[in-house]
Amino acid sequence: MPGETHVAIIGGGFGGIAAAVKLQQAGITDFTIFEQSPAPGGTWWDNRYPGCEVDIPSHAYSFSFMPYDWPRTHATQPELQVYAETVVDHFALRPHFRFGVRVESVAWDDDAGHYLVTTDDGERRPYRFVISAVGLLNVPRYPSWPGLDEFGGVSFHTSRWDAEVELTGKRVAVVGTGSTAVQIVPAIAPQVERLAVFQREPGWVEPKGERTFTPAERSRFQRLPLLRRLYRYKLFRDSMRRFKAYDTGGREQRRMRDLCLRYIDSAIDDPAVRAAVTPSYPWGCKRPIFASGFYPALNRPNVDLVPHAVSKVTEKGVVDDQGTEHPIDVLILSTGFQPTRFLSGFTVTGRRGKEIQEFWGERPRAFLGVTVPGFPNFFIMYGPNTNGGFSIIAQLERQAEVAVRAIGRVRKSGAKLVDTREEALDRHVSWVDRQLAKHASAMDAGCNNYYHSSSGANVTQWPRTHLVYYLLCRTLPRRGLVYQGWTSPERKS
């Protein structure tokens, strides 16, 4: 019926929360949020490792509709979890949540004009619209090293941190030197007996500059909303300059490389370690790393940087690719996630019984990263080629707005569904590919990153600033989305 809504939101992290708030603000209140964890927060609920905090300044890594009294320039995991809970309660979203429930499949019924959503508690219910907000970095990547199952000590992935494992006085190995590992290493180094940090490939590291806001600063932000907005605007404006550095050969690329090189020289004592952490590829080829404590931690007498990949695991330790065995008690896997496997946690079936993985093949793609032809009334938060743009929270708001405007138009016009024009998707993907071909992250740039699918295409990254994404999200849906009416007068009545 024209007034019917019934929206299912899959995931209760920041993407799902953004979608719920935008629906509510549009006067659409008939929605359910399925969250497999016992509380909202998504990645900030799952990741609880020591030192866990965000890379983006707090005032930018927060919703435009929910300012907050941030205590630090960069929020820690507990602070972000509290923020998620605060937003949920401020907008009275908790009654819409179904915690501890995992969605297993979403299947479109063309005759009925809705999706059947099946959950792990055995329920199967119809929803006219579905918004997937399961995130990008939520499926851990476990290595396939020989002998891993025979390791006699304790082993776990950073996103499944085992807080019951006592690290004090233990010989610990952290495998990986990405954005997560550089937070864990300085946090645990003071308590362990020995810490081996395995680096397959160095990353460009910038000083983060995190600090606690002074009471006077926090007071001014609270008393002067305009000042807080101007500060947030400045953060986004400054980020636009960084995007120029992703184009290789330019002045900004050289500036960022020089900044990181100076940081290496000033922060690390040992010349051999300095050489080992210096990348040979362009800045931006891999995800840039922000860390103030990682390099100083490598100066500690109980910390060893092993600039080699792991080749196998034995009962008593880890063997690097040079054949050297490192005896350890605890193995911490900072081996990342599987970001190119979009929507791999549940099955999505669209028109004519086609599954979305079949439609994608080796190249996940979506119009503005949000909609896919042949999957009507289905929207993706944090979909293909939307990672970046400075603050993912801002990106998520734009995606939620695209979805909610489309749902609102279907609802008000009495249309049956909204779908995506295939030619619009093709044009969008071609434009994204042309932009990314000029970036330092291109496949021939000489580094290993998580951006590329098996097709060789960069399927995760947004190539330009958030402002560009904002403008495209406001304009392109008018031409890229198509609204289709009811199949018969009886169904429309």
Secondary structure as a PSIPRED ss2 file (coil, helix, strand):
# PSIPRED VFORMAT (PSIPRED V4.0)

   1 M C   1.000  0.000  0.000
   2 P C   1.000  0.000  0.000
   3 G C   1.000  0.000  0.000
   4 E C   1.000  0.000  0.000
   5 T C   1.000  0.000  0.000
   6 H C   1.000  0.000  0.000
   7 V E   0.000  0.000  1.000
   8 A E   0.000  0.000  1.000
   9 I E   0.000  0.000  1.000
  10 I E   0.000  0.000  1.000
  11 G C   1.000  0.000  0.000
  12 G C   1.000  0.000  0.000
  13 G C   1.000  0.000  0.000
  14 F H   0.000  1.000  0.000
  15 G H   0.000  1.000  0.000
  16 G H   0.000  1.000  0.000
  17 I H   0.000  1.000  0.000
  18 A H   0.000  1.000  0.000
  19 A H   0.000  1.000  0.000
  20 A H   0.000  1.000  0.000
  21 V H   0.000  1.000  0.000
  22 K H   0.000  1.000  0.000
  23 L H   0.000  1.000  0.000
  24 Q H   0.000  1.000  0.000
  25 Q H   0.000  1.000  0.000
  26 A C   1.000  0.000  0.000
  27 G C   1.000  0.000  0.000
  28 I C   1.000  0.000  0.000
  29 T C   1.000  0.000  0.000
  30 D C   1.000  0.000  0.000
  31 F E   0.000  0.000  1.000
  32 T E   0.000  0.000  1.000
  33 I E   0.000  0.000  1.000
  34 F E   0.000  0.000  1.000
  35 E E   0.000  0.000  1.000
  36 Q C   1.000  0.000  0.000
  37 S C   1.000  0.000  0.000
  38 P C   1.000  0.000  0.000
  39 A C   1.000  0.000  0.000
  40 P C   1.000  0.000  0.000
  41 G C   1.000  0.000  0.000
  42 G C   1.000  0.000  0.000
  43 T H   0.000  1.000  0.000
  44 W H   0.000  1.000  0.000
  45 W H   0.000  1.000  0.000
  46 D H   0.000  1.000  0.000
  47 N C   1.000  0.000  0.000
  48 R C   1.000  0.000  0.000
  49 Y C   1.000  0.000  0.000
  50 P C   1.000  0.000  0.000
  51 G C   1.000  0.000  0.000
  52 C C   1.000  0.000  0.000
  53 E E   0.000  0.000  1.000
  54 V C   1.000  0.000  0.000
  55 D C   1.000  0.000  0.000
  56 I C   1.000  0.000  0.000
  57 P C   1.000  0.000  0.000
  58 S C   1.000  0.000  0.000
  59 H C   1.000  0.000  0.000
  60 A C   1.000  0.000  0.000
  61 Y C   1.000  0.000  0.000
  62 S C   1.000  0.000  0.000
  63 F C   1.000  0.000  0.000
  64 S C   1.000  0.000  0.000
  65 F C   1.000  0.000  0.000
  66 M C   1.000  0.000  0.000
  67 P C   1.000  0.000  0.000
  68 Y C   1.000  0.000  0.000
  69 D C   1.000  0.000  0.000
  70 W C   1.000  0.000  0.000
  71 P C   1.000  0.000  0.000
  72 R E   0.000  0.000  1.000
  73 T C   1.000  0.000  0.000
  74 H C   1.000  0.000  0.000
  75 A C   1.000  0.000  0.000
  76 T E   0.000  0.000  1.000
  77 Q H   0.000  1.000  0.000
  78 P H   0.000  1.000  0.000
  79 E H   0.000  1.000  0.000
  80 L H   0.000  1.000  0.000
  81 Q H   0.000  1.000  0.000
  82 V H   0.000  1.000  0.000
  83 Y H   0.000  1.000  0.000
  84 A H   0.000  1.000  0.000
  85 E H   0.000  1.000  0.000
  86 T H   0.000  1.000  0.000
  87 V H   0.000  1.000  0.000
  88 V H   0.000  1.000  0.000
  89 D H   0.000  1.000  0.000
  90 H H   0.000  1.000  0.000
  91 F C   1.000  0.000  0.000
  92 A C   1.000  0.000  0.000
  93 L C   1.000  0.000  0.000
  94 R H   0.000  1.000  0.000
  95 P H   0.000  1.000  0.000
  96 H H   0.000  1.000  0.000
  97 F E   0.000  0.000  1.000
  98 R E   0.000  0.000  1.000
  99 F E   0.000  0.000  1.000
 100 G C   1.000  0.000  0.000
 101 V C   1.000  0.000  0.000
 102 R C   1.000  0.000  0.000
 103 V E   0.000  0.000  1.000
 104 E E   0.000  0.000  1.000
 105 S E   0.000  0.000  1.000
 106 V E   0.000  0.000  1.000
 107 A E   0.000  0.000  1.000
 108 W E   0.000  0.000  1.000
 109 D E   0.000  0.000  1.000
 110 D C   1.000  0.000  0.000
 111 D C   1.000  0.000  0.000
 112 A C   1.000  0.000  0.000
 113 G C   1.000  0.000  0.000
 114 H E   0.000  0.000  1.000
 115 Y E   0.000  0.000  1.000
 116 L E   0.000  0.000  1.000
 117 V E   0.000  0.000  1.000
 118 T E   0.000  0.000  1.000
 119 T E   0.000  0.000  1.000
 120 D C   1.000  0.000  0.000
 121 D C   1.000  0.000  0.000
 122 G C   1.000  0.000  0.000
 123 E C   1.000  0.000  0.000
 124 R E   0.000  0.000  1.000
 125 R E   0.000  0.000  1.000
 126 P E   0.000  0.000  1.000
 127 Y E   0.000  0.000  1.000
 128 R C   1.000  0.000  0.000
 129 F E   0.000  0.000  1.000
 130 V E   0.000  0.000  1.000
 131 I E   0.000  0.000  1.000
 132 S E   0.000  0.000  1.000
 133 A C   1.000  0.000  0.000
 134 V C   1.000  0.000  0.000
 135 G C   1.000  0.000  0.000
 136 L C   1.000  0.000  0.000
 137 L C   1.000  0.000  0.000
 138 N C   1.000  0.000  0.000
 139 V C   1.000  0.000  0.000
 140 P E   0.000  0.000  1.000
 141 R C   1.000  0.000  0.000
 142 Y C   1.000  0.000  0.000
 143 P C   1.000  0.000  0.000
 144 S C   1.000  0.000  0.000
 145 W C   1.000  0.000  0.000
 146 P C   1.000  0.000  0.000
 147 G C   1.000  0.000  0.000
 148 L H   0.000  1.000  0.000
 149 D H   0.000  1.000  0.000
 150 E H   0.000  1.000  0.000
 151 F C   1.000  0.000  0.000
 152 G C   1.000  0.000  0.000
 153 G C   1.000  0.000  0.000
 154 V E   0.000  0.000  1.000
 155 S E   0.000  0.000  1.000
 156 F E   0.000  0.000  1.000
 157 H E   0.000  0.000  1.000
 158 T H   0.000  1.000  0.000
 159 S H   0.000  1.000  0.000
 160 R H   0.000  1.000  0.000
 161 W C   1.000  0.000  0.000
 162 D C   1.000  0.000  0.000
 163 A C   1.000  0.000  0.000
 164 E C   1.000  0.000  0.000
 165 V C   1.000  0.000  0.000
 166 E C   1.000  0.000  0.000
 167 L C   1.000  0.000  0.000
 168 T C   1.000  0.000  0.000
 169 G C   1.000  0.000  0.000
 170 K C   1.000  0.000  0.000
 171 R E   0.000  0.000  1.000
 172 V E   0.000  0.000  1.000
 173 A E   0.000  0.000  1.000
 174 V E   0.000  0.000  1.000
 175 V E   0.000  0.000  1.000
 176 G C   1.000  0.000  0.000
 177 T C   1.000  0.000  0.000
 178 G C   1.000  0.000  0.000
 179 S C   1.000  0.000  0.000
 180 T C   1.000  0.000  0.000
 181 A H   0.000  1.000  0.000
 182 V H   0.000  1.000  0.000
 183 Q H   0.000  1.000  0.000
 184 I H   0.000  1.000  0.000
 185 V H   0.000  1.000  0.000
 186 P H   0.000  1.000  0.000
 187 A H   0.000  1.000  0.000
 188 I H   0.000  1.000  0.000
 189 A C   1.000  0.000  0.000
 190 P C   1.000  0.000  0.000
 191 Q C   1.000  0.000  0.000
 192 V C   1.000  0.000  0.000
 193 E C   1.000  0.000  0.000
 194 R E   0.000  0.000  1.000
 195 L E   0.000  0.000  1.000
 196 A E   0.000  0.000  1.000
 197 V E   0.000  0.000  1.000
 198 F E   0.000  0.000  1.000
 199 Q C   1.000  0.000  0.000
 200 R C   1.000  0.000  0.000
 201 E C   1.000  0.000  0.000
 202 P C   1.000  0.000  0.000
 203 G C   1.000  0.000  0.000
 204 W C   1.000  0.000  0.000
 205 V E   0.000  0.000  1.000
 206 E E   0.000  0.000  1.000
 207 P C   1.000  0.000  0.000
 208 K C   1.000  0.000  0.000
 209 G C   1.000  0.000  0.000
 210 E C   1.000  0.000  0.000
 211 R C   1.000  0.000  0.000
 212 T E   0.000  0.000  1.000
 213 F C   1.000  0.000  0.000
 214 T C   1.000  0.000  0.000
 215 P H   0.000  1.000  0.000
 216 A H   0.000  1.000  0.000
 217 E H   0.000  1.000  0.000
 218 R H   0.000  1.000  0.000
 219 S H   0.000  1.000  0.000
 220 R H   0.000  1.000  0.000
 221 F H   0.000  1.000  0.000
 222 Q H   0.000  1.000  0.000
 223 R H   0.000  1.000  0.000
 224 L C   1.000  0.000  0.000
 225 P H   0.000  1.000  0.000
 226 L H   0.000  1.000  0.000
 227 L H   0.000  1.000  0.000
 228 R H   0.000  1.000  0.000
 229 R H   0.000  1.000  0.000
 230 L H   0.000  1.000  0.000
 231 Y H   0.000  1.000  0.000
 232 R H   0.000  1.000  0.000
 233 Y H   0.000  1.000  0.000
 234 K H   0.000  1.000  0.000
 235 L H   0.000  1.000  0.000
 236 F H   0.000  1.000  0.000
 237 R H   0.000  1.000  0.000
 238 D H   0.000  1.000  0.000
 239 S H   0.000  1.000  0.000
 240 M H   0.000  1.000  0.000
 241 R H   0.000  1.000  0.000
 242 R H   0.000  1.000  0.000
 243 F H   0.000  1.000  0.000
 244 K H   0.000  1.000  0.000
 245 A C   1.000  0.000  0.000
 246 Y C   1.000  0.000  0.000
 247 D E   0.000  0.000  1.000
 248 T C   1.000  0.000  0.000
 249 G C   1.000  0.000  0.000
 250 G C   1.000  0.000  0.000
 251 R H   0.000  1.000  0.000
 252 E H   0.000  1.000  0.000
 253 Q H   0.000  1.000  0.000
 254 R H   0.000  1.000  0.000
 255 R H   0.000  1.000  0.000
 256 M H   0.000  1.000  0.000
 257 R H   0.000  1.000  0.000
 258 D H   0.000  1.000  0.000
 259 L H   0.000  1.000  0.000
 260 C H   0.000  1.000  0.000
 261 L H   0.000  1.000  0.000
 262 R H   0.000  1.000  0.000
 263 Y H   0.000  1.000  0.000
 264 I H   0.000  1.000  0.000
 265 D H   0.000  1.000  0.000
 266 S H   0.000  1.000  0.000
 267 A H   0.000  1.000  0.000
 268 I C   1.000  0.000  0.000
 269 D C   1.000  0.000  0.000
 270 D C   1.000  0.000  0.000
 271 P H   0.000  1.000  0.000
 272 A H   0.000  1.000  0.000
 273 V H   0.000  1.000  0.000
 274 R H   0.000  1.000  0.000
 275 A H   0.000  1.000  0.000
 276 A H   0.000  1.000  0.000
 277 V C   1.000  0.000  0.000
 278 T C   1.000  0.000  0.000
 279 P C   1.000  0.000  0.000
 280 S C   1.000  0.000  0.000
 281 Y C   1.000  0.000  0.000
 282 P C   1.000  0.000  0.000
 283 W C   1.000  0.000  0.000
 284 G C   1.000  0.000  0.000
 285 C C   1.000  0.000  0.000
 286 K C   1.000  0.000  0.000
 287 R C   1.000  0.000  0.000
 288 P C   1.000  0.000  0.000
 289 I E   0.000  0.000  1.000
 290 F E   0.000  0.000  1.000
 291 A C   1.000  0.000  0.000
 292 S C   1.000  0.000  0.000
 293 G C   1.000  0.000  0.000
 294 F H   0.000  1.000  0.000
 295 Y H   0.000  1.000  0.000
 296 P H   0.000  1.000  0.000
 297 A H   0.000  1.000  0.000
 298 L C   1.000  0.000  0.000
 299 N C   1.000  0.000  0.000
 300 R C   1.000  0.000  0.000
 301 P C   1.000  0.000  0.000
 302 N C   1.000  0.000  0.000
 303 V E   0.000  0.000  1.000
 304 D E   0.000  0.000  1.000
 305 L E   0.000  0.000  1.000
 306 V E   0.000  0.000  1.000
 307 P C   1.000  0.000  0.000
 308 H C   1.000  0.000  0.000
 309 A C   1.000  0.000  0.000
 310 V E   0.000  0.000  1.000
 311 S E   0.000  0.000  1.000
 312 K E   0.000  0.000  1.000
 313 V E   0.000  0.000  1.000
 314 T C   1.000  0.000  0.000
 315 E C   1.000  0.000  0.000
 316 K C   1.000  0.000  0.000
 317 G E   0.000  0.000  1.000
 318 V E   0.000  0.000  1.000
 319 V E   0.000  0.000  1.000
 320 D E   0.000  0.000  1.000
 321 D C   1.000  0.000  0.000
 322 Q C   1.000  0.000  0.000
 323 G C   1.000  0.000  0.000
 324 T C   1.000  0.000  0.000
 325 E E   0.000  0.000  1.000
 326 H E   0.000  0.000  1.000
 327 P E   0.000  0.000  1.000
 328 I C   1.000  0.000  0.000
 329 D C   1.000  0.000  0.000
 330 V E   0.000  0.000  1.000
 331 L E   0.000  0.000  1.000
 332 I E   0.000  0.000  1.000
 333 L E   0.000  0.000  1.000
 334 S C   1.000  0.000  0.000
 335 T C   1.000  0.000  0.000
 336 G C   1.000  0.000  0.000
 337 F E   0.000  0.000  1.000
 338 Q C   1.000  0.000  0.000
 339 P C   1.000  0.000  0.000
 340 T C   1.000  0.000  0.000
 341 R C   1.000  0.000  0.000
 342 F C   1.000  0.000  0.000
 343 L C   1.000  0.000  0.000
 344 S C   1.000  0.000  0.000
 345 G C   1.000  0.000  0.000
 346 F C   1.000  0.000  0.000
 347 T E   0.000  0.000  1.000
 348 V E   0.000  0.000  1.000
 349 T E   0.000  0.000  1.000
 350 G C   1.000  0.000  0.000
 351 R H   0.000  1.000  0.000
 352 R H   0.000  1.000  0.000
 353 G H   0.000  1.000  0.000
 354 K C   1.000  0.000  0.000
 355 E E   0.000  0.000  1.000
 356 I H   0.000  1.000  0.000
 357 Q H   0.000  1.000  0.000
 358 E H   0.000  1.000  0.000
 359 F H   0.000  1.000  0.000
 360 W H   0.000  1.000  0.000
 361 G C   1.000  0.000  0.000
 362 E C   1.000  0.000  0.000
 363 R C   1.000  0.000  0.000
 364 P C   1.000  0.000  0.000
 365 R C   1.000  0.000  0.000
 366 A C   1.000  0.000  0.000
 367 F E   0.000  0.000  1.000
 368 L C   1.000  0.000  0.000
 369 G C   1.000  0.000  0.000
 370 V C   1.000  0.000  0.000
 371 T E   0.000  0.000  1.000
 372 V C   1.000  0.000  0.000
 373 P C   1.000  0.000  0.000
 374 G C   1.000  0.000  0.000
 375 F C   1.000  0.000  0.000
 376 P C   1.000  0.000  0.000
 377 N C   1.000  0.000  0.000
 378 F E   0.000  0.000  1.000
 379 F E   0.000  0.000  1.000
 380 I E   0.000  0.000  1.000
 381 M C   1.000  0.000  0.000
 382 Y C   1.000  0.000  0.000
 383 G C   1.000  0.000  0.000
 384 P C   1.000  0.000  0.000
 385 N C   1.000  0.000  0.000
 386 T C   1.000  0.000  0.000
 387 N E   0.000  0.000  1.000
 388 G C   1.000  0.000  0.000
 389 G C   1.000  0.000  0.000
 390 F C   1.000  0.000  0.000
 391 S C   1.000  0.000  0.000
 392 I H   0.000  1.000  0.000
 393 I H   0.000  1.000  0.000
 394 A H   0.000  1.000  0.000
 395 Q H   0.000  1.000  0.000
 396 L H   0.000  1.000  0.000
 397 E H   0.000  1.000  0.000
 398 R H   0.000  1.000  0.000
 399 Q H   0.000  1.000  0.000
 400 A H   0.000  1.000  0.000
 401 E H   0.000  1.000  0.000
 402 V H   0.000  1.000  0.000
 403 A H   0.000  1.000  0.000
 404 V H   0.000  1.000  0.000
 405 R H   0.000  1.000  0.000
 406 A H   0.000  1.000  0.000
 407 I H   0.000  1.000  0.000
 408 G H   0.000  1.000  0.000
 409 R H   0.000  1.000  0.000
 410 V H   0.000  1.000  0.000
 411 R H   0.000  1.000  0.000
 412 K H   0.000  1.000  0.000
 413 S H   0.000  1.000  0.000
 414 G C   1.000  0.000  0.000
 415 A C   1.000  0.000  0.000
 416 K C   1.000  0.000  0.000
 417 L E   0.000  0.000  1.000
 418 V E   0.000  0.000  1.000
 419 D E   0.000  0.000  1.000
 420 T E   0.000  0.000  1.000
 421 R C   1.000  0.000  0.000
 422 E H   0.000  1.000  0.000
 423 E H   0.000  1.000  0.000
 424 A H   0.000  1.000  0.000
 425 L H   0.000  1.000  0.000
 426 D H   0.000  1.000  0.000
 427 R H   0.000  1.000  0.000
 428 H H   0.000  1.000  0.000
 429 V H   0.000  1.000  0.000
 430 S H   0.000  1.000  0.000
 431 W H   0.000  1.000  0.000
 432 V H   0.000  1.000  0.000
 433 D H   0.000  1.000  0.000
 434 R H   0.000  1.000  0.000
 435 Q H   0.000  1.000  0.000
 436 L H   0.000  1.000  0.000
 437 A C   1.000  0.000  0.000
 438 K C   1.000  0.000  0.000
 439 H E   0.000  0.000  1.000
 440 A C   1.000  0.000  0.000
 441 S C   1.000  0.000  0.000
 442 A C   1.000  0.000  0.000
 443 M H   0.000  1.000  0.000
 444 D H   0.000  1.000  0.000
 445 A H   0.000  1.000  0.000
 446 G C   1.000  0.000  0.000
 447 C C   1.000  0.000  0.000
 448 N C   1.000  0.000  0.000
 449 N C   1.000  0.000  0.000
 450 Y C   1.000  0.000  0.000
 451 Y C   1.000  0.000  0.000
 452 H E   0.000  0.000  1.000
 453 S C   1.000  0.000  0.000
 454 S C   1.000  0.000  0.000
 455 S C   1.000  0.000  0.000
 456 G C   1.000  0.000  0.000
 457 A C   1.000  0.000  0.000
 458 N E   0.000  0.000  1.000
 459 V C   1.000  0.000  0.000
 460 T C   1.000  0.000  0.000
 461 Q E   0.000  0.000  1.000
 462 W C   1.000  0.000  0.000
 463 P C   1.000  0.000  0.000
 464 R C   1.000  0.000  0.000
 465 T C   1.000  0.000  0.000
 466 H H   0.000  1.000  0.000
 467 L H   0.000  1.000  0.000
 468 V H   0.000  1.000  0.000
 469 Y H   0.000  1.000  0.000
 470 Y H   0.000  1.000  0.000
 471 L H   0.000  1.000  0.000
 472 L H   0.000  1.000  0.000
 473 C H   0.000  1.000  0.000
 474 R H   0.000  1.000  0.000
 475 T H   0.000  1.000  0.000
 476 L C   1.000  0.000  0.000
 477 P H   0.000  1.000  0.000
 478 R H   0.000  1.000  0.000
 479 R H   0.000  1.000  0.000
 480 G H   0.000  1.000  0.000
 481 L E   0.000  0.000  1.000
 482 V E   0.000  0.000  1.000
 483 Y E   0.000  0.000  1.000
 484 Q E   0.000  0.000  1.000
 485 G C   1.000  0.000  0.000
 486 W C   1.000  0.000  0.000
 487 T C   1.000  0.000  0.000
 488 S C   1.000  0.000  0.000
 489 P H   0.000  1.000  0.000
 490 E H   0.000  1.000  0.000
 491 R H   0.000  1.000  0.000
 492 K H   0.000  1.000  0.000
 493 S C   1.000  0.000  0.000
